[in-house]
Amino acid sequence: MSRNGYYGPYGGMFIPEILYPAFHELQATFTEIQQDAVFWQSYQESLANFSGRPTPLTYAARLTEYFGGPRIYLKREDLNHSGAHKLNNALGQAMLAKRMKKTRIIAETGAGQHGVATAIVAAKFGLHVTVYMGSEDIERQYANVFWMKRFGAEVIPVEAGSRTLKDAINEALRDWASNFETTHYVLGTASGPHPFPALVAFFQSIIGKEAREQILQLEGKLPKRVYACVGGGSNALGVFQAFMPDEAVELIGIEAGGEGPTTGKHAARLAYGQGRIGIAQGYKSFFLQNEDGQMVDTYSIAAGLDYTGVSPVLAHLAEQGRVRIEAATNEEVLQALQLVMVREGIVPALESAHAFAGAFREIQQCSQNDCVIINLSGRGDKDIFTIAEGLGDEGWKAFIQRKNTQYQHACSGDSGKA
């Protein structure tokens, strides 16, 4: 799929000269492990013994009954240790860092799930770890900040720009430029300079490989459609790759529609047709930017989808028509989340709830003889305060305020009363 780091016209490696040694080392090591069956076997064994893979493909019987259409299956990445698909990549890149004899890893995080996963693998492998996180996201996801620190991570708030994911990536790249001899940057999504899109997609491909085998065992045929949410693109590419050669399987990515296409408060680069081709953060893709090429603020109820760019791999696949990109609004997402909870007893992450919202909106387009897969990329424990606020539950407001204060005291080591 990749031609010297390009996917059609997208991708590339636009980096400062000081980072060339780090990227060349990473490229060489990535090439080695792709050809090393022992490494992949060791990686799979670590996932099985540490993360609990394979994750199940769960038949959603009551959702299927509710819609009266195709049989609905959920790929349960929420059951990974750490609660999301992010551990697949973090574990693989930690093993890569050890192979390169690095003693420190750094990461960016939005919703905090990648930060938690990186902190977990750093503890497992005895690596020093620093996580950059926008201060806006810290406020929204303070529970994950608490866990990162408990695992031994240094969490650095980023106050620049919109104080969200793109700004955290910028700070992580600056750190890496100064410390690449001892440090590996565990980029969390399938974006950024080459080889990161391919590298992250490689480790996340375990999702689709399992799902394809599981659906064939359960149904004896491939699904009509596969749905996944799209922020940077890691979980979507993870589940899509195994089905890519099967043209009869439609692949649908759901972006963060926020408050709608006309509001300016969303993170839909492709679905709303408002993304512009540009070069930022080391790669060429679609970004939400103004006519002068300056990145504009993005917005989503889901911190993990609140990103200005999109994977160059997905940009190319969307342009080719192999992947269809849609968007779901915050309102649709909250409705879908509540439906999954009351019908299946599962709490999806707000990010994953975008995939449910997109699937539910068009589920009647499939027949009862079809089946569909929704990638449940993470669980929603981390989102409890945001969900309560989004649903307007008055009884939660004082509790939310008190708990956030308690988390902040706990993370700062202050035992003050909330």
C-alpha positions in Angstrom: 0.0 0.0 0.0 2.9 2.4 0.8 5.2 3.8 -1.8 8.2 5.3 0.0 5.9 6.4 2.8 3.2 7.7 0.5 -0.3 6.5 0.0 -1.3 8.0 -3.3 -0.4 11.6 -2.9 -0.6 11.5 1.0 1.9 10.7 3.6 5.6 11.4 3.4 8.2 12.4 6.0 8.4 16.1 6.5 10.7 16.5 9.4 13.5 18.7 10.7 17.0 17.6 9.8 17.8 16.9 13.5 15.2 14.0 13.5 16.6 12.2 10.4 18.8 9.8 12.5 15.9 8.8 14.7 13.6 8.2 11.8 16.2 6.3 9.8 16.8 4.0 12.8 13.1 3.5 13.3 12.6 2.7 9.6 15.4 0.2 9.6 14.1 -1.5 12.8 10.5 -1.6 11.5 11.7 -3.2 8.3 13.6 -5.9 10.3 10.6 -6.8 12.5 8.2 -7.1 9.6 10.4 -9.8 8.2 11.0 -11.4 11.6 8.4 -14.1 12.4 9.9 -14.6 15.8 9.2 -11.0 16.7 5.6 -11.2 15.6 5.1 -14.4 17.5 6.6 -12.8 20.7 4.3 -9.9 20.2 1.2 -12.1 19.9 2.3 -14.1 23.0 2.7 -10.8 25.0 -0.7 -9.7 23.9 -2.2 -13.0 24.9 -0.5 -13.3 28.3 -0.6 -9.6 29.2 -3.5 -8.0 27.4 -5.9 -11.0 27.2 -6.1 -11.3 23.4 -7.9 -12.5 21.4 -10.8 -10.2 22.2 -14.2 -11.7 21.5 -16.5 -10.9 18.7 -19.8 -10.6 20.6 -23.2 -11.1 19.0 -25.4 -8.2 20.0 -28.6 -10.2 20.1 -30.8 -7.5 21.6 -29.6 -4.7 19.4 -30.2 -7.0 16.4 -33.7 -7.6 17.7 -34.3 -3.9 18.3 -33.4 -2.9 14.7 -34.9 -6.1 13.1 -32.2 -6.0 10.4 -28.7 -7.6 10.0 -27.0 -9.6 12.8 -24.8 -7.1 14.7 -21.4 -8.2 16.0 -19.1 -6.1 18.3 -15.3 -6.5 18.2 -14.6 -6.1 21.9 -11.4 -4.0 22.1 -12.9 -2.6 25.3 -11.9 -5.9 27.0 -8.2 -5.3 26.4 -6.1 -4.7 29.5 -6.1 -0.8 29.7 -9.7 -0.7 28.3 -9.0 0.1 24.6 -7.3 -0.9 21.4 -4.4 1.5 22.2 -2.4 -1.2 24.1 -1.9 -3.2 20.9 0.3 -0.5 19.5 1.9 0.6 22.7 3.0 -2.9 23.5 4.4 -3.4 20.1 6.3 -0.1 20.1 7.7 -0.7 23.6 9.1 -4.0 22.3 10.5 -2.0 19.3 12.1 0.5 21.7 13.8 -2.3 23.7 15.1 -3.7 20.4 16.6 -0.3 19.6 18.1 -0.2 23.2 16.1 2.9 24.2 15.7 3.6 27.9 12.9 6.1 27.7 9.6 6.5 25.8 7.3 9.5 25.2 3.8 9.7 24.0 1.0 12.1 23.2 -2.6 11.5 24.3 -6.1 13.0 23.8 -8.7 10.8 25.6 -5.9 9.5 27.8 -6.2 5.8 26.7 -3.0 5.9 24.7 -1.3 7.6 27.6 -2.5 5.0 30.0 -1.4 2.2 27.6 2.0 3.7 27.2 2.4 4.1 30.9 1.4 0.5 31.4 4.0 -0.9 29.0 6.7 1.4 30.4 6.1 -0.1 33.8 6.1 -3.6 32.3 9.4 -3.2 30.5 11.1 -0.9 33.0 11.2 2.2 30.8 11.1 5.9 31.8 8.0 7.5 30.3 6.7 11.1 29.7 3.2 11.7 28.4 2.1 15.0 26.8 -1.5 15.9 27.1 -3.5 19.1 26.3 -4.7 20.8 29.4 -8.2 20.9 27.9 -8.1 17.1 27.7 -6.6 16.8 31.1 -9.7 18.5 32.5 -12.0 16.2 30.6 -10.1 13.0 31.3 -8.5 13.5 34.7 -9.2 9.9 35.8 -6.8 8.7 33.1 -4.2 11.3 34.2 -4.5 9.8 37.7 -3.7 6.3 36.4 -0.8 7.4 34.2 0.9 9.0 37.2 0.2 6.0 39.4 2.0 3.8 36.7 5.0 6.1 37.1 4.5 8.4 34.1 5.4 12.1 34.1 2.3 13.8 32.6 3.1 17.3 31.1 0.1 19.6 30.5 0.3 21.4 27.1 -1.1 24.9 27.2 -0.3 25.9 23.6 -2.9 26.3 20.8 -6.3 24.6 21.5 -4.7 22.6 24.3 -5.8 19.3 22.8 -4.3 16.4 20.8 -2.6 18.2 18.0 -0.8 20.4 20.5 0.3 17.4 22.5 1.8 15.9 19.4 3.8 19.1 18.7 5.3 19.0 22.2 6.2 15.3 21.9 8.0 15.9 18.6 10.0 18.7 20.2 11.0 16.4 23.1 12.0 13.7 20.7 14.2 16.1 18.6 16.2 16.8 21.8 16.4 13.3 23.2 16.2 10.8 20.3 19.5 9.0 21.3 17.8 7.6 24.4 14.1 8.1 23.6 11.5 6.5 21.3 8.3 8.4 20.5 5.4 6.0 20.8 3.0 7.8 18.5 -0.5 6.6 19.2 -2.3 7.0 15.9 -1.8 6.1 12.2 -0.7 9.6 11.3 2.5 11.5 11.4 5.7 11.1 9.4 6.6 7.9 7.7 6.9 5.1 9.0 4.4 5.9 11.8 1.2 5.4 9.7 2.4 2.0 8.6 4.0 1.1 11.9 0.8 1.8 14.0 -1.4 0.1 11.4 0.9 -3.0 11.5 0.5 -3.4 15.3 -3.3 -2.6 15.2 -3.8 -5.1 12.3 -4.3 -7.8 15.0 -7.9 -6.5 15.5 -9.0 -7.2 11.9 -7.1 -10.5 11.7 -9.0 -11.8 14.7 -12.3 -10.3 13.6 -12.1 -11.9 10.1 -11.4 -15.3 11.5 -14.1 -15.0 14.2 -16.9 -13.9 11.8 -16.1 -16.8 9.5 -16.3 -19.2 12.4 -19.6 -17.7 13.7 -21.4 -16.9 10.4 -19.5 -18.9 7.7 -19.3 -15.7 5.7 -17.9 -12.2 5.7 -19.8 -9.2 7.0 -21.7 -6.9 4.8 -20.2 -3.8 6.5 -17.5 -3.0 9.1 -17.8 0.2 11.1 -15.2 2.1 13.2 -14.8 5.6 14.6 -12.1 7.8 13.0 -9.9 10.2 14.8 -6.3 9.8 13.6 -7.2 6.4 12.2 -5.6 3.6 14.3 -8.6 1.6 15.3 -10.3 2.0 12.0 -7.2 0.8 10.0 -6.7 -1.9 12.6 -10.1 -3.5 11.9 -10.3 -2.6 8.2 -7.0 -4.0 6.9 -8.0 -7.7 7.1 -11.1 -7.0 5.0 -9.4 -4.7 2.5 -9.0 -7.4 -0.3 -12.7 -8.4 0.0 -14.5 -5.8 -2.2 -17.9 -7.1 -1.1 -17.2 -5.9 2.4 -18.0 -2.2 2.8 -15.7 -0.3 5.2 -17.2 2.8 6.9 -15.3 5.2 9.1 -17.2 7.6 11.4 -15.7 11.0 12.2 -16.6 13.4 15.0 -19.5 15.6 13.7 -19.6 17.6 16.9 -22.4 20.1 16.8 -22.9 19.7 13.0 -21.3 20.8 9.7 -22.3 24.4 9.7 -21.3 25.2 13.3 -17.5 25.1 13.0 -17.5 22.9 16.1 -16.6 19.5 14.8 -13.6 17.4 13.8 -14.8 16.0 10.5 -12.0 16.4 8.0 -13.4 14.2 5.2 -17.2 13.6 5.9 -18.2 17.3 5.8 -15.8 18.1 2.9 -14.2 20.9 5.0 -10.7 19.4 5.3 -8.0 21.0 3.1 -4.9 19.2 1.8 -1.8 20.4 3.7 1.4 19.4 5.4 1.5 19.5 9.2 3.2 17.5 11.9 5.4 15.7 9.4 2.9 14.4 6.9 0.6 15.4 4.0 -3.1 14.8 4.4 -6.4 16.5 5.0 -6.5 19.0 7.9 -9.1 21.4 9.2 -7.3 24.7 8.3 -8.2 28.1 7.1 -7.3 29.7 3.7 -3.9 30.7 5.1 -3.1 27.2 6.0 -3.4 27.8 9.8 -4.9 24.9 11.7 -8.4 25.7 13.1 -9.7 24.6 16.5 -11.6 21.3 16.4 -14.3 20.0 18.7 -15.8 16.7 19.8 -17.5 15.4 22.9 -14.9 12.6 22.5 -11.4 13.8 23.3 -9.8 11.0 21.3 -11.4 12.2 18.1 -10.7 15.9 18.6 -7.8 16.0 16.1 -7.2 18.3 13.2 -5.7 15.8 10.8 -6.4 12.3 9.5 -4.3 9.3 8.6 -2.8 9.6 5.1 -3.7 5.9 4.6 -7.4 6.7 5.2 -7.3 9.8 3.1 -6.1 7.7 0.2 -8.6 4.9 0.8 -11.4 7.4 1.0 -10.3 9.1 -2.2 -10.2 5.7 -3.9 -13.7 4.9 -2.6 -12.5 1.8 -0.7 -13.5 3.4 2.6 -16.6 5.5 3.1 -16.3 8.3 5.6 -19.3 9.6 7.5 -19.8 11.7 10.7 -21.9 11.5 13.8 -23.0 14.4 15.9 -22.6 14.6 19.7 -26.4 14.2 20.1 -26.4 11.0 17.9 -23.5 9.7 19.8 -25.1 10.1 23.2 -28.3 8.5 22.0 -26.4 5.5 20.5 -24.4 5.1 23.7 -27.5 4.9 25.8 -29.1 2.4 23.4 -26.0 0.1 23.6 -26.1 0.3 27.4 -29.8 -0.5 27.9 -29.9 -3.2 25.2 -26.5 -4.9 25.7 -25.2 -3.9 29.2 -22.0 -2.5 27.6 -20.6 1.0 28.1 -18.8 2.1 24.9 -16.3 4.9 25.0 -17.6 8.1 23.5 -15.1 7.6 20.6 -16.5 4.1 19.9 -20.1 5.4 20.3 -19.5 7.3 17.0 -19.2 4.0 15.2 -22.4 2.8 16.8 -24.2 6.0 15.8 -23.1 5.8 12.2 -24.1 2.1 12.0 -27.5 2.6 13.7 -28.4 5.4 11.3 -28.1 3.2 8.3 -28.6 -0.3 9.7 -31.9 -0.8 7.8 -30.0 -0.6 4.5 -28.8 -4.2 5.2 -31.0 -7.2 5.1 -31.7 -9.8 7.8 -29.5 -12.2 6.0 -26.5 -9.9 6.4 -24.2 -9.3 9.3 -22.2 -6.3 10.3 -19.2 -5.7 12.6 -18.9 -2.6 14.8 -15.4 -2.1 16.3 -15.9 -1.3 20.0 -12.5 0.4 20.3 -12.7 1.2 24.0 -14.9 1.2 27.1 -16.6 4.3 28.5 -15.5 4.3 32.2 -13.2 7.2 31.5 -16.1 9.3 30.1 -18.5 9.1 33.0 -18.3 12.8 33.8 -18.6 13.9 30.2 -21.5 11.6 29.5 -23.3 12.9 32.6 -22.8 16.5 31.6 -23.8 15.8 28.0 -27.1 14.1 29.2 -27.8 17.1 31.4 -28.1 15.1 34.6 -28.5 17.8 37.2 -27.9 15.3 40.0 -24.4 14.7 38.7 -23.1 18.2 38.5 -22.0 18.7 42.1 -20.7 15.1 42.2 -18.6 15.7 39.1 -17.2 18.9 40.4 -16.3 17.3 43.7 -14.7 14.2 42.1 -12.6 16.2 39.7 -11.3 18.1 42.6 -10.5 14.9 44.4 -8.7 13.5 41.4 -6.6 16.7 41.1 -5.6 16.5 44.8 -4.8 12.8 44.4 -2.6 13.3 41.4 -0.8 16.2 43.0 -0.2 14.3 46.1 -2.4 16.7 48.1 -4.8 15.0 50.5 -6.9 18.2 50.8 -10.6 17.8 51.2 -12.9 18.2 48.2 
